[in-house]
Amino acid sequence: MAKPLERNFYLTVWHPDTWRDFLDAGGDTYGLPERYQALAAKLKVSDYLICYLAGRSEFFAVLEVAGSNFYDTRLIWSAGVY
């Protein structure tokens, strides 16, 4: 019998603008500010990101980590580099 995947669950807070930026960029890259680099290093393939929409007070999506983290200065987010 196959061993079940070990997953971690992380709560992520989004704003309408950052969710729109995420979708406009293809919906496949999640960004964190550089000060959260240690947290980004903990994210592993198969972990889940539970998405909470600030201002609307609702959970609206679950994203699954599909690859390893990397540093990139591409401007995806209108609020800056994440």
GIBELSUL-V982949 format. One record per backbone hydrogen bond with DSSP energy under -0.5 kcal/mol. CO is the residue of the C=O (numbers start at 0). NH is the residue of the N-H. If there is no record, write none. Layout:
# GIBELSUL-V982949
CO|NH / CO|NH
This chain:
# GIBELSUL-V982949
4|6 / 7|47 / 9|49 / 11|13 / 11|51 / 13|53 / 14|18 / 15|19 / 16|20 / 17|21 / 18|22 / 19|23 / 20|24 / 21|26 / 22|25 / 32|35 / 33|36 / 35|39 / 36|40 / 37|41 / 38|41 / 38|42 / 39|42 / 43|46 / 46|64 / 47|9 / 47|49 / 48|50 / 48|62 / 49|11 / 50|59 / 50|60 / 51|13 / 51|53 / 52|55 / 52|56 / 52|57 / 57|52 / 60|50 / 62|48 / 64|45 / 73|75 / 76|79 / 79|76 / 81|31
